[in-house]
Amino acid sequence: MASLQEQIDFMQKEHDRCKLVYDFLLKEFGEKNISILDEEVSEKIHFAQAIIFSLKELQTFKMSAHGKAK
């Protein structure tokens, strides 16, 4: 299993890719023409952000628990 940092890095890359795609579509087709894709891409971006946030919280929790165990 990948470490928490590897999981965070992977999700951050996934988030960045989704954001890049969204920005490209917005630039190429304009706001009104990507309304169908907007919902799906935006959902992926927000989902990736939520996972990153949760993984960082878990990482912080594990670090603080590890520090208390010493």
N, C-alpha and C positions, 0 to 999 in steps of 0.2 A: 504494500500500500504506500502511496506517495505521502510525503510529509505534509504537514499543514502548509508550510511555506510554498511547496511545489503546487499544492492545490490552489492556493491563493494566486500564485503567478499564472497558472493555467487559466483560471477564471478571469483574471485581469486581462489576459490576452484575448480571451473570448469576448469579453465586454468591449475591448478596444476595436476588435474586428466588426462587431455588430454596429458600433457607433460609426465606424468608417463607412460601412455599407449604407447606413441610414443617411449620413451626410452626402455621400455620392448620389444616392437616389433623389434626395431633396434638391441637390444642385442640378442634376440632369433633367428631372421631370417636373420640378416645381411642387409646391406644397399641395395644391388642389389635385394634382394628378397621381399622387402616391398615397392617397387616403386609405386604400385597401391594404397596402403593404405597411403603412405607418403603424397600424395597430399591432401587427405581428412583430415587426422589428423593435418597436418601442417596448413591447412586452419582454422580448429577449434581453434587451438592455437593462430593464428594471430587475428582471429575474437574476441576471448575472451580478448586478450591484448588491442585491439582497444576499446572494450566496457569499460574495466577497466579504460583506459586512459580518455575516454569521461566522465565517471561517476566522476572521480577524478577532472576533470576540472569543471564540474557542481558543485561539492561540494565546490571547491575553490571559484567559482563565487558566490554561495549562501552565503558563509561565509563572503566574502568581501562586498557583498550587504547588508548583515545583519549588518555588522560593520559600514557601512556608514549611515544606517538608525538610528543608536543610536544618 
